[in-house]
Amino acid sequence: MRRDLMVLFVGAACLRLAVALALDAPPSWDGVIYERAARQLAAGEGYTQRMLNPKKPPRPTAFYPVGFPATLAGAYRVLGTQAWSAALLQAIA
């Protein structure tokens, strides 16, 4: 029973990862903001955004929740900021 569940889990994770890597879709809408925030966190710049004026320096924000960008930043620190890092994280989440 336990082995069957493990085989099912690994198979499902492999399938999800294959689909995520095959689609190769760039972030859109809020995903762009979350991805940018994750890159800034991974680079040690803090949780900041250029909300209203992109010419001014980024400011700390709480407009968007920090949970996913912080998790993605951890993956970026370990695996690098390539698109497959986010795909891997989302495939196993």
DANORZI-V326863 format. One record per residue. N is the residue number from 1. RES is the residue in three letters. PHI is phi in degrees with one decimal (none if undefined). PSI is psi in whole degrees, 0 to 359 (999 if undefined). BURIAL is b if it has 16 or more other C-alpha atoms within 10 Angstrom, else e. Layout:
N,RES,PHI,PSI,BURIAL
N,RES,PHI,PSI,BURIAL
This chain:
1,MET,none,311,e
2,ARG,-65.4,320,e
3,ARG,-64.5,320,e
4,ASP,-61.4,319,e
5,LEU,-65.7,321,e
6,MET,-65.9,317,e
7,VAL,-62.4,317,e
8,LEU,-62.8,315,e
9,PHE,-62.1,311,e
10,VAL,-64.4,319,e
11,GLY,-62.6,316,e
12,ALA,-65.5,319,e
13,ALA,-64.4,319,b
14,CYS,-64.4,318,e
15,LEU,-64.0,315,e
16,ARG,-62.2,318,b
17,LEU,-65.5,318,b
18,ALA,-61.4,317,e
19,VAL,-66.6,316,e
20,ALA,-61.5,319,b
21,LEU,-74.3,328,b
22,ALA,-72.5,326,e
23,LEU,-70.7,320,e
24,ASP,48.7,47,e
25,ALA,-88.8,130,e
26,PRO,-71.1,157,e
27,PRO,-62.5,149,e
28,SER,-139.6,162,e
29,TRP,52.8,233,e
30,ASP,-65.8,336,e
31,GLY,-58.7,327,e
32,VAL,-63.6,317,e
33,ILE,-67.5,316,b
34,TYR,-63.3,320,b
35,GLU,-67.4,318,b
36,ARG,-64.2,318,b
37,ALA,-63.3,321,b
38,ALA,-64.4,319,b
39,ARG,-62.8,318,b
40,GLN,-66.3,319,b
41,LEU,-63.0,316,b
42,ALA,-64.1,330,b
43,ALA,-84.6,358,e
44,GLY,83.2,18,e
45,GLU,-90.3,0,e
46,GLY,83.0,178,b
47,TYR,-91.8,88,b
48,THR,-126.6,160,b
49,GLN,-142.1,152,b
50,ARG,-101.5,81,e
51,MET,-74.4,301,e
52,LEU,-100.1,324,e
53,ASN,-130.7,104,e
54,PRO,-66.4,347,e
55,LYS,-80.6,339,e
56,LYS,-86.6,159,e
57,PRO,-62.4,152,e
58,PRO,-64.2,149,b
59,ARG,-120.5,151,e
60,PRO,-57.0,145,e
61,THR,-143.4,157,e
62,ALA,-132.0,18,e
63,PHE,-66.7,320,e
64,TYR,-109.4,142,e
65,PRO,-60.3,148,e
66,VAL,-91.7,349,e
67,GLY,-55.5,301,e
68,PHE,-67.3,315,e
69,PRO,-59.4,324,b
70,ALA,-67.0,319,b
71,THR,-65.4,316,e
72,LEU,-65.3,324,b
73,ALA,-62.1,322,b
74,GLY,-61.9,318,b
75,ALA,-64.8,320,b
76,TYR,-64.4,322,b
77,ARG,-65.9,324,b
78,VAL,-84.3,315,e
79,LEU,-104.3,347,e
80,GLY,99.6,169,e
81,THR,-95.1,25,b
82,GLN,-74.5,158,e
83,ALA,-61.5,328,b
84,TRP,-68.1,338,b
85,SER,-64.0,315,b
86,ALA,-67.3,321,b
87,ALA,-62.9,319,b
88,LEU,-63.7,314,b
89,LEU,-59.2,313,e
90,GLN,-71.7,332,e
91,ALA,-70.5,327,b
92,ILE,-96.0,352,e
93,ALA,-79.2,999,e
